[in-house]
């Protein structure tokens, strides 16, 4: 089997930077600790407003920090600075793990047939997949730097890119739903 070249590995790393993940911004910062009860069924427009406000006030800054570290780690891989990539990606993994857990808990406050559940489900899937993608990039850098295994590094980087793309699909669906429902 042919060993992958640095160019193949770095080509995958660079492609992940082309389009950043759409953040989960919201409308204002006044929703922490407030809002309708989990049992109350909200219309689509009310759910969209509630979720975007909640995300903005509770997750937005952490999301930006985690994604910045993710980008820095992937950039470090493309520049062949694997120790730096390992450090940045480890921090990104930790932050995405917390966001994933928080989104999972928030999603589970609602019944599956509630509009808020649908939106928080996309947020949870987005964070879950970003956590997994950051972990895969970390494994790629580690395989290259520590294990001297370019094939494993390439395999991990391809998996990271696949997970990133899947995360973007959930982020896009989340934003599309918020936009569509907010107009209603």
TORKOL-4160 file (C-alpha; in steps of 0.2 Angstrom, whole numbers, padded with zeros to 4 digits, m for minus):
184
<pt num="1" X="0000" Y="0000" Z="0000"/>
<pt num="2" X="0006" Y="0017" Z="m0005"/>
<pt num="3" X="0010" Y="0029" Z="0010"/>
<pt num="4" X="0000" Y="0045" Z="0009"/>
<pt num="5" X="0010" Y="0060" Z="0005"/>
<pt num="6" X="0011" Y="0076" Z="0016"/>
<pt num="7" X="0002" Y="0084" Z="0002"/>
<pt num="8" X="m0013" Y="0072" Z="0003"/>
<pt num="9" X="m0014" Y="0075" Z="0022"/>
<pt num="10" X="m0012" Y="0094" Z="0021"/>
<pt num="11" X="m0025" Y="0095" Z="0007"/>
<pt num="12" X="m0038" Y="0088" Z="0018"/>
<pt num="13" X="m0033" Y="0099" Z="0032"/>
<pt num="14" X="m0034" Y="0115" Z="0021"/>
<pt num="15" X="m0051" Y="0110" Z="0014"/>
<pt num="16" X="m0059" Y="0110" Z="0031"/>
<pt num="17" X="m0055" Y="0129" Z="0032"/>
<pt num="18" X="m0064" Y="0134" Z="0016"/>
<pt num="19" X="m0081" Y="0138" Z="0024"/>
<pt num="20" X="m0082" Y="0141" Z="0043"/>
<pt num="21" X="m0096" Y="0133" Z="0053"/>
<pt num="22" X="m0111" Y="0145" Z="0054"/>
<pt num="23" X="m0112" Y="0150" Z="0072"/>
<pt num="24" X="m0128" Y="0149" Z="0083"/>
<pt num="25" X="m0130" Y="0168" Z="0086"/>
<pt num="26" X="m0146" Y="0174" Z="0093"/>
<pt num="27" X="m0156" Y="0190" Z="0096"/>
<pt num="28" X="m0152" Y="0196" Z="0114"/>
<pt num="29" X="m0143" Y="0191" Z="0130"/>
<pt num="30" X="m0158" Y="0193" Z="0142"/>
<pt num="31" X="m0165" Y="0175" Z="0142"/>
<pt num="32" X="m0154" Y="0166" Z="0154"/>
<pt num="33" X="m0165" Y="0159" Z="0168"/>
<pt num="34" X="m0181" Y="0166" Z="0160"/>
<pt num="35" X="m0193" Y="0160" Z="0147"/>
<pt num="36" X="m0208" Y="0148" Z="0146"/>
<pt num="37" X="m0209" Y="0132" Z="0155"/>
<pt num="38" X="m0203" Y="0116" Z="0147"/>
<pt num="39" X="m0221" Y="0109" Z="0147"/>
<pt num="40" X="m0228" Y="0124" Z="0137"/>
<pt num="41" X="m0230" Y="0122" Z="0119"/>
<pt num="42" X="m0224" Y="0136" Z="0109"/>
<pt num="43" X="m0228" Y="0141" Z="0091"/>
<pt num="44" X="m0214" Y="0140" Z="0078"/>
<pt num="45" X="m0210" Y="0158" Z="0079"/>
<pt num="46" X="m0210" Y="0159" Z="0098"/>
<pt num="47" X="m0199" Y="0143" Z="0099"/>
<pt num="48" X="m0187" Y="0151" Z="0086"/>
<pt num="49" X="m0186" Y="0167" Z="0096"/>
<pt num="50" X="m0183" Y="0157" Z="0113"/>
<pt num="51" X="m0170" Y="0146" Z="0106"/>
<pt num="52" X="m0160" Y="0159" Z="0097"/>
<pt num="53" X="m0160" Y="0170" Z="0113"/>
<pt num="54" X="m0155" Y="0155" Z="0123"/>
<pt num="55" X="m0141" Y="0150" Z="0112"/>
<pt num="56" X="m0135" Y="0168" Z="0111"/>
<pt num="57" X="m0134" Y="0171" Z="0129"/>
<pt num="58" X="m0128" Y="0153" Z="0134"/>
<pt num="59" X="m0118" Y="0146" Z="0121"/>
<pt num="60" X="m0112" Y="0159" Z="0108"/>
<pt num="61" X="m0096" Y="0164" Z="0116"/>
<pt num="62" X="m0091" Y="0146" Z="0120"/>
<pt num="63" X="m0096" Y="0141" Z="0102"/>
<pt num="64" X="m0085" Y="0155" Z="0095"/>
<pt num="65" X="m0070" Y="0150" Z="0106"/>
<pt num="66" X="m0071" Y="0131" Z="0102"/>
<pt num="67" X="m0072" Y="0135" Z="0084"/>
<pt num="68" X="m0058" Y="0147" Z="0084"/>
<pt num="69" X="m0047" Y="0133" Z="0092"/>
<pt num="70" X="m0053" Y="0121" Z="0080"/>
<pt num="71" X="m0048" Y="0132" Z="0065"/>
<pt num="72" X="m0031" Y="0136" Z="0073"/>
<pt num="73" X="m0028" Y="0117" Z="0076"/>
<pt num="74" X="m0033" Y="0113" Z="0058"/>
<pt num="75" X="m0022" Y="0128" Z="0052"/>
<pt num="76" X="m0007" Y="0121" Z="0062"/>
<pt num="77" X="m0009" Y="0104" Z="0054"/>
<pt num="78" X="m0009" Y="0112" Z="0036"/>
<pt num="79" X="0007" Y="0121" Z="0042"/>
<pt num="80" X="0014" Y="0105" Z="0049"/>
<pt num="81" X="0015" Y="0112" Z="0066"/>
<pt num="82" X="0008" Y="0096" Z="0074"/>
<pt num="83" X="0012" Y="0100" Z="0092"/>
<pt num="84" X="0002" Y="0116" Z="0091"/>
<pt num="85" X="m0012" Y="0107" Z="0082"/>
<pt num="86" X="m0013" Y="0094" Z="0096"/>
<pt num="87" X="m0014" Y="0108" Z="0109"/>
<pt num="88" X="m0027" Y="0118" Z="0101"/>
<pt num="89" X="m0037" Y="0103" Z="0096"/>
<pt num="90" X="m0037" Y="0096" Z="0113"/>
<pt num="91" X="m0044" Y="0113" Z="0120"/>
<pt num="92" X="m0057" Y="0113" Z="0106"/>
<pt num="93" X="m0062" Y="0095" Z="0110"/>
<pt num="94" X="m0065" Y="0100" Z="0128"/>
<pt num="95" X="m0075" Y="0115" Z="0124"/>
<pt num="96" X="m0086" Y="0105" Z="0111"/>
<pt num="97" X="m0088" Y="0091" Z="0124"/>
<pt num="98" X="m0096" Y="0104" Z="0136"/>
<pt num="99" X="m0107" Y="0112" Z="0123"/>
<pt num="100" X="m0113" Y="0094" Z="0117"/>
<pt num="101" X="m0117" Y="0090" Z="0135"/>
<pt num="102" X="m0126" Y="0106" Z="0138"/>
<pt num="103" X="m0136" Y="0105" Z="0122"/>
<pt num="104" X="m0141" Y="0087" Z="0125"/>
<pt num="105" X="m0148" Y="0092" Z="0142"/>
<pt num="106" X="m0157" Y="0107" Z="0135"/>
<pt num="107" X="m0164" Y="0097" Z="0121"/>
<pt num="108" X="m0171" Y="0083" Z="0133"/>
<pt num="109" X="m0180" Y="0096" Z="0143"/>
<pt num="110" X="m0194" Y="0096" Z="0130"/>
<pt num="111" X="m0205" Y="0082" Z="0122"/>
<pt num="112" X="m0199" Y="0076" Z="0105"/>
<pt num="113" X="m0215" Y="0084" Z="0097"/>
<pt num="114" X="m0211" Y="0102" Z="0103"/>
<pt num="115" X="m0204" Y="0115" Z="0092"/>
<pt num="116" X="m0190" Y="0119" Z="0104"/>
<pt num="117" X="m0184" Y="0101" Z="0104"/>
<pt num="118" X="m0182" Y="0101" Z="0085"/>
<pt num="119" X="m0171" Y="0116" Z="0086"/>
<pt num="120" X="m0161" Y="0110" Z="0101"/>
<pt num="121" X="m0159" Y="0093" Z="0093"/>
<pt num="122" X="m0150" Y="0101" Z="0078"/>
<pt num="123" X="m0139" Y="0111" Z="0090"/>
<pt num="124" X="m0135" Y="0096" Z="0099"/>
<pt num="125" X="m0131" Y="0086" Z="0084"/>
<pt num="126" X="m0120" Y="0100" Z="0077"/>
<pt num="127" X="m0110" Y="0101" Z="0094"/>
<pt num="128" X="m0109" Y="0082" Z="0095"/>
<pt num="129" X="m0102" Y="0081" Z="0077"/>
<pt num="130" X="m0090" Y="0096" Z="0080"/>
<pt num="131" X="m0084" Y="0087" Z="0096"/>
<pt num="132" X="m0081" Y="0071" Z="0085"/>
<pt num="133" X="m0073" Y="0081" Z="0071"/>
<pt num="134" X="m0061" Y="0090" Z="0083"/>
<pt num="135" X="m0056" Y="0073" Z="0091"/>
<pt num="136" X="m0053" Y="0066" Z="0074"/>
<pt num="137" X="m0042" Y="0080" Z="0069"/>
<pt num="138" X="m0033" Y="0078" Z="0086"/>
<pt num="139" X="m0030" Y="0060" Z="0082"/>
<pt num="140" X="m0024" Y="0065" Z="0064"/>
<pt num="141" X="m0010" Y="0076" Z="0071"/>
<pt num="142" X="m0006" Y="0064" Z="0085"/>
<pt num="143" X="m0004" Y="0050" Z="0072"/>
<pt num="144" X="0008" Y="0060" Z="0062"/>
<pt num="145" X="0018" Y="0068" Z="0076"/>
<pt num="146" X="0019" Y="0055" Z="0089"/>
<pt num="147" X="0015" Y="0038" Z="0080"/>
<pt num="148" X="0024" Y="0043" Z="0063"/>
<pt num="149" X="0009" Y="0035" Z="0054"/>
<pt num="150" X="0005" Y="0046" Z="0039"/>
<pt num="151" X="m0009" Y="0033" Z="0033"/>
<pt num="152" X="m0018" Y="0034" Z="0050"/>
<pt num="153" X="m0016" Y="0053" Z="0050"/>
<pt num="154" X="m0024" Y="0054" Z="0033"/>
<pt num="155" X="m0038" Y="0042" Z="0038"/>
<pt num="156" X="m0042" Y="0052" Z="0053"/>
<pt num="157" X="m0041" Y="0069" Z="0043"/>
<pt num="158" X="m0054" Y="0062" Z="0031"/>
<pt num="159" X="m0065" Y="0056" Z="0045"/>
<pt num="160" X="m0063" Y="0074" Z="0053"/>
<pt num="161" X="m0069" Y="0082" Z="0037"/>
<pt num="162" X="m0084" Y="0070" Z="0035"/>
<pt num="163" X="m0089" Y="0074" Z="0052"/>
<pt num="164" X="m0087" Y="0093" Z="0049"/>
<pt num="165" X="m0098" Y="0092" Z="0034"/>
<pt num="166" X="m0111" Y="0083" Z="0043"/>
<pt num="167" X="m0111" Y="0096" Z="0057"/>
<pt num="168" X="m0112" Y="0110" Z="0044"/>
<pt num="169" X="m0128" Y="0101" Z="0038"/>
<pt num="170" X="m0136" Y="0102" Z="0055"/>
<pt num="171" X="m0130" Y="0120" Z="0058"/>
<pt num="172" X="m0138" Y="0125" Z="0041"/>
<pt num="173" X="m0154" Y="0116" Z="0045"/>
<pt num="174" X="m0155" Y="0124" Z="0062"/>
<pt num="175" X="m0152" Y="0142" Z="0054"/>
<pt num="176" X="m0165" Y="0138" Z="0040"/>
<pt num="177" X="m0178" Y="0132" Z="0053"/>
<pt num="178" X="m0175" Y="0148" Z="0063"/>
<pt num="179" X="m0176" Y="0159" Z="0048"/>
<pt num="180" X="m0192" Y="0150" Z="0041"/>
<pt num="181" X="m0200" Y="0149" Z="0058"/>
<pt num="182" X="m0196" Y="0167" Z="0063"/>
<pt num="183" X="m0205" Y="0173" Z="0048"/>
<pt num="184" X="m0221" Y="0164" Z="0053"/>
